[in-house]
Amino acid sequence: MRRRSTENTEPGIQGEQFDRSFPKHLRVRKAREIDLIFKDGARFSCRGMRMQVLRTEAQESRAAFIAVRSFSGAVARNRAKRLARESWRLLRHTVKPGFDIAFVLYPGFAALSECRSAMLYLLRKADLLR
């Protein structure tokens, strides 16, 4: 069984505990749902990442991560998706509930901090932060 990390690593937040896991029910996994996000969702972009957002009636926001084919290979594509998933895992408790979000990843992120700051920028731009 997997351990859930509930440690508080956010500066300025004292005494609050958040579930920092990213379970499968919080992922957009069906192709038809992802197509709907791209068809009807709003688009926000910055260098290295694009975000499509669709309002839903769900209790929590869900996310999908798509890496484009212009990466140098499968290893680089999978690393980009791992960095993005980890960034989302750390930021998801700050996102307003009721959205399906698709992140399209482009080559250019070397570190988790770069990916996290780009994701935070896009979430602020879309006014999705609590």
Secondary structure as UniProt FT lines:
FT   TURN            11..12
FT   HELIX           24..26
FT   HELIX           31..40
FT   STRAND          42..46
FT   TURN            47..48
FT   STRAND          49..55
FT   STRAND          62..67
FT   TURN            69..70
FT   HELIX           74..91
FT   HELIX           92..94
FT   STRAND          99..105
FT   HELIX           112..125
FT   TURN            126..127
//
